[in-house]
Amino acid sequence: MKLEVYNIKGESIGREVELSSDVFGLELNEKHDHVVYLAVKQYLNAQRQGTHKSKERNEIKGSTKKIKRQKGTGTARAGSMKNPLFRGGGRMFGPRPRNYAIQLNKKVKKLARKAVLTNKFNEGAIQIVEDFSFDSPRTKEYKSFLNNLSADGKDLTTAKSLLVLDAPLVDKEPLKPAFPRKLRGAKNRAKYKSQVEQYVTDLKDYKESKRSYYETVDASIDKAEKLYDNIVLSSRNLKNAEVVDAKNVNIFELMNADHILMSEGALNQLTDILS
């Protein structure tokens, strides 16, 4: 299973990438259809705010005095003006705030993404692009990029396209060493003493690495954001163009896209995540 690699001009660079059969080569059946259904259902349910609310009988402001006698009026009995049958009364069984989220196993969600990627590969809707970046955010450049990669009668400037990128990682803050747990007994005193000495050494190293981290973290963040955000901002004004990080791509975005463009770095990262 191989795909050609293209540059941003839509030209083949004469190189192919090997696709993992575990991610792009599943033997699809009815089981995978149901797994995809569950994953999409979970995603759409999580998008619902669930803040709907209407006032019920006990929440309506008004008198609870019985408005007429029980019998002899020729009409139905009524207890108060807050009766749901009256104008201005409370609503019967009205909507209440609730959480629509459903739980789904990680393996099920992972299998669903594999099934969708396999289906897109079988349809020829996946294209690999070499890693690239824009010097500045420009919609014209991104539209030209989509136009160059349009082929086989597909116009990516109008079709729903999804570009999956490998967003640069920001250096993580060093972890502070944990103070050793005190050991009881005379035999463990020497061992505990050596652990404390090692902790003091590790703490000095931690303070030095933390100082250097904070000196370079701003430059690291700026570099990571510039490489990724320029492409995201360039696509934002195009209605059917979406850009997503490989770590955060979800089942709905994969299903909704007519054509998936994937950078080489994103392909490797996505394969590592799903394998």
Buried (B, 14 or more C-beta within 10 A) or exposed (E): EEBEBBBBEBEEEEEEBEBBEEBBBBEBEEEBEEBBEBBBBBBEBEEEEEEEEEEBBEEBEBEEEEEEEEEEEEEEEBEBBBBEEBEEBBEEEBEEEEEEEEEBEEEBBBBBBBBBBBBBBEEEBBBBBBEEEBEEBEBEBBBBBBEBBBEEEBEBBBBBBBBBBBBBEEEEEBEEBEEBEEEEEEEEEEEBEEBEEEBEEEEEEBEEEBEEBEEEBEEBEEEBBBBBBBBBBBBEEBEBBBBBBBEEBBBBBBBEBBBBBBBBBBBBBBBEEBE
